[in-house]
Amino acid sequence: LALDNIIGNDHRMQKIYELVEAVAPSRTTVLMSGESGTGKSLIAHAIHLRSPRKDKPYIELSCGSIPETLLESELFGHVKGAFTGAHADKVGRFLAANGGTIFLDEINSASPGMQLKLLRVLQERKFEPVGSTQTVEVDVRVVLASNQPLEHLVAQGTFRQDLYYRINVVKIELPPLRDRVSDIPLLAEHFLVKHAAELGKQIVAFTPEATAALCRYAYPGNVRELQNAIERAAVLCKGQVIQVDDLPPTIAGGGERDAMVGKTCPVASNSLDEETTPWVPMSLDEAMKVPERRILLKALKANDWNRQKTADQLGINRTTLYKKMKALGLEAREIAQAVSEPQT
């Protein structure tokens, strides 16, 4: 089971995919938790794309990136003259998302006063722009995320208990990448295809040493950090294979490895020597996906991601190819576009 451009065969990710499919058709509020870089934004967007609101606006806002003095205006808008610098009316994010979905990240950073305003709009689906007495009604599906455990903040008295109970309807917990070791080679290959295409380079694999180093690292920055590491390696790579020295020193040199002691790297579909790649226990079905994914990826790249041509060469119909691509995490549209676009 795969989900749009979200890569992961780990059993925890599979359960998340199932939960997204189940909750998306409703208007139920969803609360996500997880460390920074674990993919909360991707999950929120996937929920929107699978909902009846998919053709309506999708708005994202990180509450932690907006100064407290401006957050209310950013969310609810303001009228001209509401405060110094308010030279014209402004539409807030909630109204901009009317009919669609709004994703509020880092909700844990909202002040108690802002939490109260959010509670009202969640309960009553109405608000007043800053400086206005006119009530505005909205129809918005709300998805929220926190990079800190909200239950701890409630216990500390820094997060409203009533708001917590209101938003904690369906909770999705995203695991850190260090707990998804079996997904690291898949993610690394995914990012390698993307960045090699963007750079116009023919980089096709990682050495076993590079793969092992990637799997040993603990990734405090999670998937975002892994992507940055692969982009760096692709830029520095002088041949067709990523060497361990192409990786950031923290990864190549063994930084942050204590948390990974005792964990091994699974069979990697982009390893040059599969006989020497360490094995991690997995079902036969999962193991068989490794060569199948490699074959499909090779055929797609050879055909400039032309699905019909690829399906014809493999002796399968296009629908079967599409289903296999989706199941193996190979339906990334931007990768296909990047690979098929001529390099200048």
ABEGO torsion letter per residue (X at the ends): XBBEABBEABAAAAAAAAAAAAAAABABBBBBBEBBGAGAAAAAAAAAAABAAAABBBBBBBAAABBAAAAAAAAAEBBBGABBGBABBBBBAAAAABGBBBBBBGAAABBAAAAAAAAAAAAAGBBBBBGBABBBBBBBBBBBBBABBAAAAAAAGABBAAAAAAABABBBBBBBAAABAAAAAAAAAAAAAAAAAAAGBBBABBBAAAAAAAAABAGAAEAAAAAAAAAAAAAABABABBBAAABBAAAAAGBGAAAABGBBBBBBAABABAAABBBBBBBAAAAAAAAAAAAAAAAAAAAGGBAAAAAAAAGBBAAAAAAAAAAAGAABAAAAAAAABBBX
